[in-house]
């Protein structure tokens, strides 16, 4: 009887140890990142050349695709409403755009930033606005790059879950896998 109890205790203890060893990382899904982006990122900017052409751009509907189009990168898609004032007068346009960035983890802040962001593709409606947006796209690209360099795409919070609280304390970096960002606790 005593041997059975010791055996059962040993198995239970071994199971607990094995469970502890499985907690070596925290994973953020595309859905987690997308929900965070929708709640926290509101890009609105005035860009252009004053007196010649200026555009007020509001970016919405940001969605991420993690590690799918390019390894170790995040692709963002979004929609922009644009009001343009130029020598031709005031006009409105809508733009669907695609951005590519390299995610980077800031351990001190517990935050994931999108670095080296580039505007890789866009479409504009109405078609007559394509020329104006082609002129403005370098300004838009730089503005978006600066915005995401300064504002995180995701910040870990101890309030959301125990796993996220643990990740905030023990994170050692960031790995990009298709559909998810993995924050390992050991290197």
N, C-alpha and C positions, 0 to 999 in steps of 0.2 A: 504494500500500500504506500509506504514511504517513498519507494523508488518511483512509483507512478506519479506521485505528487511532485517529486523533484523533476522528473522527466517533463511533466506538463508545464511546470514553472520555467524550465529551461527553454521549451518550445515557445512559450509566451514571450519570454525575454528576448529570444532570437528574433521573433516576429516584430517586436517593438524596435529593436535595433535596425532591422531591415527596413522598416517603415521610415525611420529617421534618415537613413541613407538615401531614400528616394526623394527627399525634399532637398534637392540641390539646385533648383532653378524656379523661376516664375515666368509664365508665358502670357503674353498679350496677343490676342487675336486681332485680325483686321476689324472685326466688329467693335472690340474695345476701343481701338484707336479712332475709328469712325465716330463712335458716340462721343468721345472726348472732343474731337475736332468740331463736331456740330454744336457742342455746348460752349466751347471756350475760344474758338478762333473766328473772329469777325474781321476780315480784311476789308478795309475801306480806305481808299487812297486817291489823292489828286495827283496826277502825273502829267507830263508833257512839257512843252516849251511855252512859257507865259507869253501871251499876246499873239501867238501863232496857232497853236492847237493844244488844248488842255482837255483831259478826260477825268471824270470822277468814276472810279471803278469800285464796285462792291462785289466781292467774291463770296459765293454761297455754295451749298451742296457739296462740300469737300468729301471725297471718298478715297480711301487708301487701298492700294494693292501692294502687299508686302512680299518682296523677293520673288515675284512671279515673272515680270517682264525682264528683269535684270537681277542677277544674284547680288546680295548685299545692298540693294537699293529699294526705295519705296517710290511707287508711282502714285501721284495724286491726280484725281480728276475733279473738276469743279465747273461751276457756271458763274458767269460774271454779267452783271447789268452795268451798262456803260452809258454815261451822259457825256457828250462831246460838245465842246464849244470851240469853234474855229473861225477863220475868216469867212467860211461859208455859212456860218450861223450855228444854232444849236441842233444837235441830232442825238438820236438814241440808237443803241445797238446792244446785242446780246452776244456773248462769247462762251463757247465751251472750250476748256483748255486742259492740257495734260502737262504735268510737272514731274520731274525726276529728281530725287534727292538721296543722299546717303545718311541714314540715321546714325546718330551719335549719342551715347549715354553720358550725362553729367552726373557723377556720383554724389557730389556735394548737394545738388539740388534734387536728386532723385528724378531727373527729367530727361526726356528723349527729345533731341533737337533734330531738325532736318537740315543738314549741311550741304553745301555745293549744289543748291537747288537751281534747276534750269527749266525754263519753259521749253518743252520739246515739241508741242503741237497745239494748234488752236483752229477753231472755225468761227466765223463771224456772220451774223445775220443782222441786217440785210447785207447782201453781197456788195452793195455800193460802198460799204464801210471797210472793206478789206484793205484798201490802200492806206487809209488813216490808221488802222490798227497795225499794219506792217510798220509804219513809222513809229508808232507808240510802243511796239512790242519790246524793244531793248529797255525802255524805261520801266515797263511793267515787269520784265524779268528781274531787273536790279531791285526794284521795289519789293517784289515777292521774296527774293533772296535775303534781303536785309530783314524783312519781317520775320521769316522763319529762322534766321540766325539768332534773333532776339527773343522769340516766343516759342516755347516748347510745343511739340505736337502731342505730348503726353507727359503728365507729372504723376509719379507714384504717390499714393495717399494711404496713410495708416488707417483712415476711416472707411475705405472701401471694402477691404477684406484682410484677413490675417495673412494670407499669402503675399499680398501687396505690401503689407507692413513689414514682413520678413524680407522681401526684396529690397525695400528701401534701406534697411539696416545692413544687409549682407551682400548686396550686388557687387559684382566684380567686373562687369562689362556688358556687352550686348552682342547677340548673334542674330542674324537675319536668316529666317528659314521661310520657305514658301507659305504664305498665309499667316505668319506669326513673327513676333519679336520675342526672343528668349533672353531672359536676364539670368545668367548663371550666378550662383552664390560662391563658386570656387573657380579658380582659373585653370 
